[in-house]
């Protein structure tokens, strides 16, 4: 069983930055593709970013490209999401997820992930 715990959410002004962390336990972390998704109130879950297992390649949702950066530290069993130039429309609950996809085009789909964290709230004020 893989346990994922997100942290680092909070309230920030537009234009500011936050770094989310997702710590994994109960698994060999490096075996997993790690993704970040978000869900804004009243909206569907949206893909944010993923780092692909084995290759280490990354992929991003169009709405965050150039502003967000995903990274991982396999020694610490942790994946990060650095969020810069935040906008009010980035307000959402952010979830990390673990899966086994090897392809970036598949890693954008929530169905490719087997394990999910409980989420952390990010609120961006205008």
C-alpha positions as CSV (number, residue, x, y, z in Angstrom):
1,X,0.0,0.0,0.0
2,X,1.3,3.4,-1.0
3,X,0.6,6.4,1.3
4,X,0.9,9.9,-0.1
5,X,0.8,13.0,2.1
6,X,0.8,16.5,0.6
7,X,1.9,19.6,2.3
8,X,2.8,23.2,1.6
9,X,-0.6,24.6,0.6
10,X,-1.9,27.9,1.9
11,X,-3.0,31.4,1.1
12,X,-0.9,33.5,-1.2
13,X,-1.4,36.7,-3.2
14,X,-1.5,36.7,-6.9
15,X,2.0,36.8,-8.4
16,X,3.4,34.9,-5.4
17,X,4.9,31.4,-5.1
18,X,4.3,28.2,-3.2
19,X,6.0,24.9,-3.1
20,X,4.0,21.8,-2.5
21,X,5.5,18.6,-1.3
22,X,4.2,15.0,-1.5
23,X,5.9,12.4,0.7
24,X,5.4,8.8,-0.2
25,X,5.6,5.9,2.2
26,X,5.2,2.1,1.9
27,X,6.8,1.8,-1.5
28,X,9.9,2.0,-3.6
29,X,9.3,5.6,-4.7
30,X,11.5,5.5,-7.8
31,X,9.3,2.9,-9.4
32,X,6.4,5.3,-9.7
33,X,5.3,8.0,-12.0
34,X,4.3,10.9,-9.8
35,X,1.6,13.4,-10.8
36,X,-0.1,16.5,-9.5
37,X,-3.7,17.2,-10.2
38,X,-6.0,19.9,-8.9
39,X,-9.7,20.4,-8.5
40,X,-11.2,23.8,-8.2
41,X,-14.6,24.3,-6.5
42,X,-17.4,23.3,-9.0
43,X,-14.9,22.1,-11.6
44,X,-13.5,18.8,-12.8
45,X,-10.2,17.5,-11.8
46,X,-7.4,18.9,-13.9
47,X,-4.0,17.6,-14.7
48,X,-1.1,19.8,-13.5
49,X,2.2,18.0,-13.9
50,X,3.9,14.7,-13.9
51,X,7.4,13.2,-13.6
52,X,7.7,9.9,-15.4
53,X,9.4,7.0,-13.8
54,X,12.6,5.6,-15.2
55,X,13.1,8.4,-17.7
56,X,12.6,11.3,-15.4
57,X,10.9,13.3,-18.1
58,X,8.2,15.8,-17.2
59,X,5.0,17.0,-18.7
60,X,2.7,19.9,-17.8
61,X,-0.8,21.0,-18.3
62,X,-1.2,24.0,-20.6
63,X,-2.5,26.3,-18.0
64,X,0.7,25.9,-15.8
65,X,3.4,25.6,-18.4
66,X,6.2,28.1,-17.7
67,X,5.0,28.8,-14.2
68,X,5.1,25.5,-12.4
69,X,7.9,23.0,-12.1
70,X,7.7,19.4,-10.9
71,X,10.7,17.7,-9.4
72,X,11.4,14.6,-7.4
73,X,13.9,13.5,-4.8
74,X,14.0,9.7,-4.8
75,X,16.3,9.6,-1.8
76,X,13.6,11.4,0.2
77,X,10.6,9.7,-1.4
78,X,9.2,13.1,-2.2
79,X,7.8,14.9,-5.2
80,X,7.6,18.7,-5.3
81,X,5.6,21.2,-7.2
82,X,7.1,24.7,-7.4
83,X,4.4,27.2,-8.3
84,X,5.4,30.6,-9.4
85,X,3.5,33.6,-10.8
86,X,0.3,32.3,-9.1
87,X,-3.0,33.4,-10.4
88,X,-6.4,33.4,-8.7
89,X,-7.5,30.7,-11.2
90,X,-4.9,28.4,-9.6
91,X,-7.0,28.2,-6.5
92,X,-7.9,24.6,-6.0
93,X,-7.2,21.5,-3.9
94,X,-4.0,20.0,-5.2
95,X,-3.5,16.2,-5.1
96,X,-0.5,14.1,-5.7
97,X,-0.8,10.7,-7.2
98,X,1.4,7.7,-8.0
99,X,1.1,5.4,-11.0
100,X,3.1,3.3,-13.3
101,X,2.7,5.0,-16.7
102,X,5.8,5.3,-18.8
103,X,4.3,7.6,-21.4
104,X,3.8,11.4,-20.8
105,X,0.6,11.3,-23.0
106,X,-0.9,8.7,-20.6
107,X,0.4,10.3,-17.5
108,X,-1.9,13.3,-18.0
109,X,-4.9,11.0,-17.3
110,X,-6.1,10.5,-13.7
111,X,-7.0,6.9,-14.6
112,X,-3.3,6.1,-14.9
113,X,-2.8,6.6,-11.2
114,X,-3.4,4.0,-8.5
115,X,-2.7,6.0,-5.4
116,X,-3.8,9.4,-4.3
117,X,-3.1,11.8,-1.4
118,X,-5.7,13.6,0.6
119,X,-5.0,16.9,-1.0
120,X,-3.8,20.3,0.1
121,X,-5.7,23.6,-0.4
122,X,-4.1,26.4,-2.4
123,X,-5.8,29.8,-2.4
124,X,-4.6,32.7,-4.5
125,X,-6.0,36.1,-3.7
126,X,-6.3,38.8,-6.2
